[in-house]
Amino acid sequence: MASLKGCVAVVTGASSGIGEATARDLAARGATVVAAARRADRLASLASSVANVHAFECDVTDVASVQRMVDGTVAQFGRIDILVNNAGIGLTGPAVQVELEDWRRMVDVNVMGVLNCTHIALKHLVEAAAGPRGVADIVNISSVAGRKALPGSSVYAATKFAVNAFSDGLRQELASKHVRVSIVAPGFTKSEFIEHIRPDLLAKIRASLEAMPAMTAEEIAETITFCVTRPAGVSVSDLLVRPTEQER
Ligand SMILES: NC(=O)c1ccc[n+]([C@@H]2O[C@H](COP(=O)([O-])OP(=O)(O)OC[C@H]3O[C@@H](n4cnc5c(N)ncnc54)[C@H](OP(=O)(O)O)[C@@H]3O)[C@@H](O)[C@H]2O)c1
């Protein structure tokens, strides 16, 4: 697999789960990684335990915060070759029971967060693609829910359908500029994802969620690394990755 030495990668939502595992994996391939999320303590402990991972506190829903993170990355490391838009939340539950605020938060983080980071980092990605590596990467983390909406997760699914549509349009627009846009859509993956569901709703479904077949965050991180280590002339547009025993 190609080395990422000399590349600068920004991974959002890197304080736990898939984002943290991706920050570790990209750094192991030689990239300088900016790990961005809100929980500064978790980022600091990641950065202190992995060489080449640097913590940057950032709320992807806050444009000024994203601008500071992108400007800070370029000021400190000179470029952005890879953007992994991973930060996301799934506040699932029956429509008659969840709060409207939960739906708004999912749209803010899962859709606006992706748009904020992409819009602000884009000129740096285009510049990087014109450099010696000959390519730059945006990897957007979608979900199986981005292919099929299910009861209890209609708004989460809507946000991931939006990520897919944005990614495919952007991919076509950026093709001639050599900025690849990949969708990675995981099935059920062990992480802190379910812990954000409202406690009263989670209590009813925790046992069944914990019994479901699940992948590790590292297994999805490997898939993300696969996308960004293809030869410059190869773009992996869309990967759906399920636990073997997950049926839908
Ligand atoms: N786990 C699954 O089964 C599964 C399946 C399909 C898709 N996914 C997708 O995978 C991605 C990662 O989820 P995960 O499973 O690794 O869950 P996780 O462990 O809960 O990680 C979510 C990450 O998003 C960050 N985040 C949330 N709100 C943020 C904000 N406003 N600004 C910046 N960062 C924010 C969190 O950091 P802070 O709280 O520190 O900000 C955390 O690092 C999400 O996009 C999710 O939709 C997960």
The ligand as an SDF file (V2000), in Angstrom:
LIG
                    3D

 48 52  0  0  0  0  0  0  0  0999 V2000
  -21.0350    3.0890   14.4450 N   0  0  0  0  0  0  0  0  0  0  0  0
  -21.8260    2.7130   13.4390 C   0  0  0  0  0  0  0  0  0  0  0  0
  -22.4960    1.6600   13.4820 O   0  0  0  0  0  0  0  0  0  0  0  0
  -21.9030    3.5600   12.1940 C   0  0  0  0  0  0  0  0  0  0  0  0
  -22.5360    3.0090   11.0600 C   0  0  0  0  0  0  0  0  0  0  0  0
  -22.6040    3.7640    9.9050 C   0  0  0  0  0  0  0  0  0  0  0  0
  -22.0680    5.0180    9.8510 C   0  0  0  0  0  0  0  0  0  0  0  0
  -21.4640    5.5490   10.9640 N   0  0  0  0  0  0  0  0  0  0  0  0
  -20.8970    6.9070   10.8520 C   0  0  0  0  0  0  0  0  0  0  0  0
  -19.5550    6.8800   11.2510 O   0  0  0  0  0  0  0  0  0  0  0  0
  -19.1650    8.1700   11.7040 C   0  0  0  0  0  0  0  0  0  0  0  0
  -18.3840    8.0390   13.0060 C   0  0  0  0  0  0  0  0  0  0  0  0
  -19.2320    7.5100   14.0090 O   0  0  0  0  0  0  0  0  0  0  0  0
  -18.6990    6.4890   15.1200 P   0  0  0  0  0  0  0  0  0  0  0  0
  -19.4430    5.2330   14.9450 O   0  0  0  0  0  0  0  0  0  0  0  0
  -17.2310    6.4390   15.1630 O   0  0  0  0  0  0  0  0  0  0  0  0
  -19.3180    7.1830   16.4350 O   0  0  0  0  0  0  0  0  0  0  0  0
  -18.6350    7.9450   17.6790 P   0  0  0  0  0  0  0  0  0  0  0  0
  -17.6510    7.0700   18.3670 O   0  0  0  0  0  0  0  0  0  0  0  0
  -19.7760    8.4870   18.4610 O   0  0  0  0  0  0  0  0  0  0  0  0
  -17.8380    9.1430   16.9740 O   0  0  0  0  0  0  0  0  0  0  0  0
  -18.4700   10.3080   16.5090 C   0  0  0  0  0  0  0  0  0  0  0  0
  -17.4410   11.4100   16.4220 C   0  0  0  0  0  0  0  0  0  0  0  0
  -18.1030   12.5900   15.9050 O   0  0  0  0  0  0  0  0  0  0  0  0
  -17.6610   13.6860   16.6720 C   0  0  0  0  0  0  0  0  0  0  0  0
  -18.6150   14.7880   16.6440 N   0  0  0  0  0  0  0  0  0  0  0  0
  -19.9300   14.7750   16.9820 C   0  0  0  0  0  0  0  0  0  0  0  0
  -20.4310   16.0220   16.8790 N   0  0  0  0  0  0  0  0  0  0  0  0
  -19.4080   16.8280   16.4620 C   0  0  0  0  0  0  0  0  0  0  0  0
  -19.3010   18.2080   16.1920 C   0  0  0  0  0  0  0  0  0  0  0  0
  -20.3500   19.0400   16.3060 N   0  0  0  0  0  0  0  0  0  0  0  0
  -18.0910   18.7010   15.8050 N   0  0  0  0  0  0  0  0  0  0  0  0
  -17.0150   17.8760   15.6890 C   0  0  0  0  0  0  0  0  0  0  0  0
  -17.0610   16.5540   15.9260 N   0  0  0  0  0  0  0  0  0  0  0  0
  -18.2580   16.0410   16.3190 C   0  0  0  0  0  0  0  0  0  0  0  0
  -17.4580   13.1370   18.0860 C   0  0  0  0  0  0  0  0  0  0  0  0
  -16.5170   13.9600   18.7830 O   0  0  0  0  0  0  0  0  0  0  0  0
  -16.8440   15.0420   19.9290 P   0  0  0  0  0  0  0  0  0  0  0  0
  -18.0670   14.5810   20.6470 O   0  0  0  0  0  0  0  0  0  0  0  0
  -15.6000   15.0420   20.7590 O   0  0  0  0  0  0  0  0  0  0  0  0
  -17.0240   16.3330   19.1800 O   0  0  0  0  0  0  0  0  0  0  0  0
  -16.8460   11.7830   17.7770 C   0  0  0  0  0  0  0  0  0  0  0  0
  -15.4490   11.9020   17.6420 O   0  0  0  0  0  0  0  0  0  0  0  0
  -20.4570    9.0030   11.7870 C   0  0  0  0  0  0  0  0  0  0  0  0
  -20.5470    9.8330   10.6480 O   0  0  0  0  0  0  0  0  0  0  0  0
  -21.5550    7.9430   11.7520 C   0  0  0  0  0  0  0  0  0  0  0  0
  -22.7530    8.4450   11.2170 O   0  0  0  0  0  0  0  0  0  0  0  0
  -21.3590    4.8480   12.1260 C   0  0  0  0  0  0  0  0  0  0  0  0
  1  2  1  0
  2  3  2  0
  2  4  1  0
  4  5  1  0
  4 48  2  0
  5  6  2  0
  6  7  1  0
  7  8  2  0
  8  9  1  0
  8 48  1  0
  9 10  1  0
  9 46  1  0
 10 11  1  0
 11 12  1  0
 11 44  1  0
 12 13  1  0
 13 14  1  0
 14 15  2  0
 14 16  1  0
 14 17  1  0
 17 18  1  0
 18 19  2  0
 18 20  1  0
 18 21  1  0
 21 22  1  0
 22 23  1  0
 23 24  1  0
 23 42  1  0
 24 25  1  0
 25 26  1  0
 25 36  1  0
 26 27  1  0
 26 35  1  0
 27 28  2  0
 28 29  1  0
 29 30  1  0
 29 35  2  0
 30 31  1  0
 30 32  2  0
 32 33  1  0
 33 34  2  0
 34 35  1  0
 36 37  1  0
 36 42  1  0
 37 38  1  0
 38 39  2  0
 38 40  1  0
 38 41  1  0
 42 43  1  0
 44 45  1  0
 44 46  1  0
 46 47  1  0
M  CHG  2   8   1  16  -1
M  END
$$$$
